[in-house]
Amino acid sequence: MTKLEYVRREAGLSQIELAKRIGINSTAIVQVERGHRKCWPKLRKQLAQILEVEEVNLFDEEGWPKKVRIDVRGE
C-alpha cells in the first residue's frame, strides 16, 4: 500500500471523491496509488494540500508514491 492510499483512506475519501476535489479523472489517482506512474508536481502539491500532509511524506524526490507497511496482525 502507498502512503497516498493510506492517508486518503484515513481521511475518509474515495479515489473518486479525491479526484473530483482536484478536478481530474479518478484513473490518475488509481495509477499513482498503485505505483504504475509517477505523480506530476502540480498533482503532488494538490494531493498534499487536500490531505493536509507534506508532499515529502507521500512521494519520493522523483514523484513516485512512497510505500507503507501495514501490519494486519497488530504486532
C-alpha positions as CSV (number, residue, x, y, z in Angstrom):
1,M,0.0,0.0,0.0
2,T,1.2,3.5,-0.7
3,K,1.2,6.3,1.8
4,L,-1.1,8.2,-0.5
5,E,-3.7,5.5,-0.4
6,Y,-3.3,5.1,3.4
7,V,-3.7,8.8,4.1
8,R,-6.6,9.1,1.7
9,R,-8.4,6.2,3.4
10,E,-7.7,7.7,6.8
11,A,-9.3,11.0,5.6
12,G,-12.4,9.0,4.6
13,L,-12.1,9.8,0.9
14,S,-12.7,7.5,-2.0
15,Q,-10.5,7.8,-5.1
16,I,-13.4,9.3,-6.9
17,E,-14.1,11.9,-4.3
18,L,-10.4,12.9,-4.1
19,A,-10.2,13.2,-7.9
20,K,-13.3,15.3,-8.0
21,R,-11.9,17.7,-5.5
22,I,-8.8,18.2,-7.7
23,G,-10.7,18.2,-11.0
24,I,-9.1,15.1,-12.6
25,N,-10.2,11.7,-13.6
26,S,-10.0,9.1,-10.8
27,T,-7.9,6.9,-13.1
28,A,-4.9,9.1,-12.4
29,I,-5.4,8.6,-8.7
30,V,-5.6,4.8,-9.1
31,Q,-2.5,4.7,-11.3
32,V,-0.4,6.8,-8.8
33,E,-1.7,4.9,-5.8
34,R,-0.8,1.5,-7.4
35,G,2.7,2.8,-8.3
36,H,2.0,2.5,-12.1
37,R,3.0,6.1,-12.8
38,K,4.8,8.9,-11.2
39,C,2.8,11.8,-9.9
40,W,3.5,15.1,-11.6
41,P,4.5,18.1,-9.5
42,K,1.2,20.1,-9.6
43,L,-0.8,17.0,-8.7
44,R,1.6,16.2,-5.8
45,K,1.0,19.6,-4.4
46,Q,-2.8,19.4,-4.7
47,L,-2.9,16.0,-3.1
48,A,-0.8,17.1,-0.2
49,Q,-2.9,20.2,0.4
50,I,-6.2,18.3,0.3
51,L,-4.9,15.5,2.5
52,E,-3.2,18.0,4.8
53,V,0.2,16.4,4.7
54,E,3.6,17.4,3.4
55,E,4.4,16.2,-0.1
56,V,7.6,14.6,1.1
57,N,5.5,12.3,3.3
58,L,3.7,10.9,0.3
59,F,6.2,11.0,-2.6
60,D,9.9,10.4,-3.2
61,E,12.0,13.1,-4.9
62,E,11.2,11.7,-8.4
63,G,7.4,11.7,-7.8
64,W,6.9,8.0,-7.1
65,P,4.4,7.3,-4.2
66,K,6.1,6.1,-1.0
67,K,5.1,2.7,0.4
68,V,3.8,2.0,3.8
69,R,3.7,-1.4,5.5
70,I,0.5,-2.2,7.3
71,D,0.7,-5.0,9.9
72,V,-2.8,-6.5,9.9
73,R,-1.9,-8.9,12.7
74,G,-1.5,-6.0,15.2
75,E,2.1,-6.9,16.1
